[in-house]
Amino acid sequence: MKFFVDTAEIDAIAELNDLGMVDGVTTNPSLILKSGRDIVEVTKEICELVTGPVSAEVVALDAEAMIAEGRRLAEIAENIAVKLPLTWDGLKACKVLSEEGKMVNVTLCFSANQALLAAKAGATFISPFIGRLDDINLDGMELIEDIRTIYDNYGFDTQILAASIRSVNHVTDAARVGADVMTAPPEVIKKLASHPLTDKGLEQFMADWAKTGQQII
Ligand code: E4P
């Protein structure tokens, strides 16, 4: 499973990237706002740091303007994936930009039918939003499973990018049901390393080691 980081914070991306944990990055208008940076400047910096796909989202709502914005964003670097919303206009823009050879990430997907349309429009990635479905008492993971089955039934090569990941359990479940990629905030990725039994075991080992009176170096 590929790991994308869902942030526009350079320091957080760099820390995870140094550990080899970053296969790509996703941003959105809210994350750009949170970073307080200019979209072109910060996206360029991220693309220089990370070799994998970096999603940058358009903000236009009609296809023609989305295509223009997508082309502008794609000029930033070769590893840009143009992020388009799953609307009828977004699908039109997806078809055009994909045929131009650009990577496209179709975002704000909340149903298997939407995912089917994105694959038919040539999307590189489809982003089903797990957490936001869970927020309204629907089963986000069931959506990932349905998309996996549908894409496998017909041999679509659009990659399933599990998004709106809020917990470590989301990561495990997305991996279990076969999402190709997951994108999560840096703090969720770091939490994957934590286990109370690891902490407890380490505490015991440290206490016993102190009693030996030995040193390794
Ligand atoms: C994905 O590309 C989105 O940027 C992100 O995962 C949305 O997550 P949220 O629902 O926690 O805002």
Boltz pocket constraint, residues with backbone or C-beta under 6 A from the ligand:
constraints:
  - pocket:
      binder: B
      contacts: [[A, 6], [A, 26], [A, 27], [A, 28], [A, 107], [A, 127], [A, 129], [A, 131], [A, 132], [A, 163], [A, 164], [A, 165], [A, 166], [A, 183]]
      max_distance: 6.0
